[in-house]
Amino acid sequence: MASSTVENYIKKIYTLQHDKGDGGTVAMGELASVLGVAPGTATSMVKSLAKTGLVSYVPRVGVELTEEGVQLALLVLRRHRLVELLLVEVLGMEWHEIHEEAEALEHAISDRLLEKIDEKLNHPKLDPHGDPIPSANGVIASRSLVNLDGCGVGKRVRIGRVENQEDDFLKYLDANSLVPGKELTVKSKDVHAGVLWIEFPGGNEMSLGMPVAQKIGVEYCD
């Protein structure tokens, strides 16, 4: 089993590649920044990972995962997201409380326990934030989501994923019922003011700043 440090690096590289949308190369400065380490520290670790075959590293260009690295990243994500769902669904924790707990537990769970958790939760597809849970054989489902700020006026949508998972942001969404599975309609937009107005089933309305709406992924209901 890989060390927690190795798994953290692999998971972060995967996430950064995924965020690019094309699985491209991750710059060392970018990787060091998200890990909170010095660039030299990140480079030394990546060189070690390259020797194990988990990543491909090109000096002054960056790093990307090999197929073996991708499979390890998906396993770590599977552990993390199943643990997050367990903490919410079974232990009753709030979704803004679970990330750090899952970060610690994801490295300690055996494959046997992981599958017991998966069975207990009835083989879920999504974690509490709407992120897809990789399958046991390393397959992660693709989804057709758009950011809420890009939806047309009059469109009825369902929240599918929350991109910003920081505590304060999640608390704000929770307080306003902006959670995965919630349906709403975009009533109007003011691009110049950076505001849009939404309506929930039942008629309640609220305004959202575009920066908030940009972090909410939705799917069309119609």
C-alpha positions in Angstrom: 0.0 0.0 0.0 1.3 3.4 -0.9 2.2 5.9 1.8 -0.2 8.7 2.7 2.3 11.2 1.2 2.4 9.4 -2.1 -1.4 9.1 -2.2 -1.8 12.8 -1.4 0.5 13.8 -4.3 -1.1 11.4 -6.7 -4.6 12.6 -5.8 -3.7 16.3 -6.1 -2.0 15.7 -9.5 -5.2 13.9 -10.7 -7.4 16.7 -9.4 -5.3 19.4 -11.1 -5.3 17.5 -14.4 -9.0 16.9 -14.2 -9.7 20.6 -13.5 -7.9 21.5 -16.7 -10.4 19.5 -18.6 -7.9 17.9 -20.9 -5.8 15.8 -18.5 -2.8 18.0 -19.3 0.5 18.5 -17.6 0.6 20.1 -14.2 3.2 22.8 -13.5 5.4 22.1 -10.5 4.7 25.6 -9.0 0.9 24.8 -9.2 1.3 21.4 -7.5 3.5 22.9 -4.8 1.0 25.6 -4.1 -2.0 23.3 -3.6 0.0 21.0 -1.4 1.4 23.8 0.7 5.0 22.8 0.2 8.1 24.5 -1.3 8.6 23.9 -5.1 11.8 22.1 -4.4 10.1 19.7 -2.1 7.4 19.0 -4.7 10.0 18.4 -7.4 12.0 16.0 -5.3 8.9 14.0 -4.5 7.7 14.0 -8.1 11.1 12.7 -9.2 10.7 9.8 -6.7 7.2 9.1 -8.0 8.5 9.0 -11.6 11.0 6.3 -10.6 8.0 4.1 -9.4 6.1 4.6 -12.7 3.2 6.5 -11.2 4.0 9.8 -13.0 5.8 11.1 -16.0 7.9 14.2 -15.2 9.6 16.6 -17.6 11.9 19.2 -16.0 10.7 22.8 -16.5 7.5 21.4 -18.1 5.6 19.6 -15.4 4.1 16.3 -14.3 1.2 14.0 -15.3 0.0 10.7 -14.1 0.7 7.4 -15.9 -2.1 4.9 -16.2 -0.9 3.2 -13.0 -1.0 6.6 -11.3 -4.5 7.3 -12.5 -5.7 4.0 -11.1 -4.1 4.8 -7.7 -5.7 8.3 -7.7 -9.1 6.9 -8.4 -8.8 4.4 -5.6 -7.8 7.2 -3.2 -10.8 9.3 -4.4 -13.1 6.3 -4.0 -12.0 5.9 -0.4 -12.3 9.7 0.3 -15.7 10.1 -1.2 -17.2 7.0 0.3 -15.9 8.0 3.7 -17.4 11.5 3.3 -20.8 9.9 2.5 -20.5 7.6 5.4 -19.9 10.5 7.8 -22.9 12.3 6.5 -25.4 9.5 5.9 -24.6 7.2 8.8 -22.9 9.4 11.5 -25.0 12.5 10.8 -22.1 15.0 10.3 -22.6 18.2 8.4 -21.1 18.3 4.9 -18.8 21.2 5.8 -17.3 19.1 8.7 -16.2 16.0 6.8 -13.3 16.9 4.5 -10.5 16.8 7.0 -11.9 13.7 8.7 -12.0 11.9 5.3 -8.5 13.2 4.4 -7.2 11.3 7.5 -9.3 8.2 7.2 -8.8 7.6 3.4 -5.2 6.3 4.0 -6.2 3.9 6.8 -9.1 2.0 5.3 -8.5 -1.5 3.9 -10.0 -2.7 0.6 -12.3 -5.1 2.6 -13.6 -2.3 4.8 -14.1 0.0 1.9 -16.3 -2.5 0.1 -18.3 -3.0 3.3 -18.9 0.8 3.4 -19.9 0.7 -0.2 -22.4 -2.1 0.5 -23.7 -0.3 3.6 -24.4 2.8 1.5 -26.1 0.8 -1.3 -23.3 1.4 -3.8 -23.7 5.2 -4.2 -22.6 7.1 -7.3 -22.1 10.5 -5.8 -20.6 11.9 -2.6 -22.3 14.7 -0.5 -20.9 17.4 -2.7 -22.0 15.8 -5.9 -18.6 14.5 -6.9 -18.7 11.1 -8.6 -17.5 8.1 -6.7 -15.1 5.9 -8.8 -16.2 2.3 -9.0 -14.2 -0.6 -7.5 -12.6 -1.3 -10.9 -11.5 2.3 -11.4 -14.2 3.7 -13.6 -15.5 7.2 -12.9 -18.7 8.3 -14.5 -18.8 11.5 -16.6 -21.6 14.0 -16.1 -23.0 16.8 -18.3 -23.1 19.7 -15.8 -23.0 23.5 -16.5 -22.3 26.3 -14.1 -25.4 28.0 -12.8 -24.2 31.4 -14.0 -24.2 30.1 -17.6 -27.9 28.9 -17.5 -30.4 30.8 -19.6 -33.3 32.7 -18.1 -36.4 30.6 -17.5 -34.4 27.3 -17.4 -35.3 24.8 -14.6 -32.3 23.1 -13.3 -31.2 20.7 -10.6 -28.0 21.2 -8.5 -25.6 18.4 -9.3 -22.2 19.4 -7.8 -20.6 22.1 -5.6 -17.2 23.0 -6.8 -16.1 25.2 -3.8 -16.0 22.9 -0.8 -14.6 25.3 1.8 -16.4 25.4 5.1 -17.9 28.9 4.9 -19.1 28.4 1.4 -20.8 25.1 2.2 -22.4 26.7 5.3 -23.8 29.5 3.1 -25.2 27.0 0.6 -26.7 24.8 3.3 -28.4 27.8 5.0 -30.0 28.7 1.6 -31.0 25.2 0.5 -28.5 25.3 -2.3 -27.5 21.6 -2.1 -27.2 18.8 -4.6 -30.6 17.5 -5.7 -32.3 20.8 -5.2 -34.3 22.1 -8.1 -34.6 25.8 -9.0 -35.4 28.1 -11.9 -33.3 31.0 -13.2 -35.7 33.9 -13.2 -33.4 36.8 -14.4 -29.8 37.9 -14.7 -28.0 41.2 -14.6 -24.6 40.5 -16.2 -23.3 44.0 -15.6 -24.2 43.9 -11.9 -23.0 40.3 -11.6 -26.2 39.0 -10.1 -28.8 36.4 -11.0 -32.2 35.7 -9.4 -33.5 32.2 -8.8 -36.8 30.7 -7.7 -37.4 27.5 -5.8 -40.4 25.3 -6.1 -43.1 26.9 -4.0 -42.2 30.4 -5.1 -39.4 31.5 -2.8 -36.8 33.6 -4.6 -33.3 34.8 -3.8 -30.4 36.6 -5.6 -26.9 35.1 -6.1 -23.7 36.8 -7.0 -22.1 35.4 -10.2 -19.0 34.2 -8.3 -21.2 32.0 -6.2 -23.2 30.8 -9.2 -19.9 29.9 -11.0 -19.2 27.4 -8.3 -22.5 25.5 -8.5 -22.8 22.8 -11.2 -26.3 22.1 -12.5 -28.1 19.8 -14.9 -31.2 20.8 -16.9 -34.5 19.3 -15.8 -36.4 20.1 -19.0 
